[in-house]
Structure formats: C-alpha cells, structure tokens
Amino acid sequence: MSKSYWLTPEEVLRRKKMKKNLVYTSIVFATIILSALLTIVSNQL
C-alpha cells in the first residue's frame, strides 16, 4: 500500500494504461480460445 505513494503521476498513468491493455488482450485471447473450443466441439457432434 505504501509503495503506491512513491509512484510519480506519470508512472501511475503508465500502470493504468498497461492494466487496460492487459484487460483488452486477455479478452481477445479468451475470445479466440472460446471460438476454437466451440469449433472443436461442433466438429465432434
């Protein structure tokens, strides 16, 4: 908790941007994996 006080505003902004990018990339990966699983399952039916 105390570590956040040592960050400069620029670093805080950079962290927020990185977190946002991480969320977006994880959503993309989840979508790709889901579609791949659905394709595999539908092919086995």
ABEGO torsion letter per residue (X at the ends): XAAAAABBAAAAAAAAAAAAAAAAAAAAAAAAAAAAAAAAAAAAX
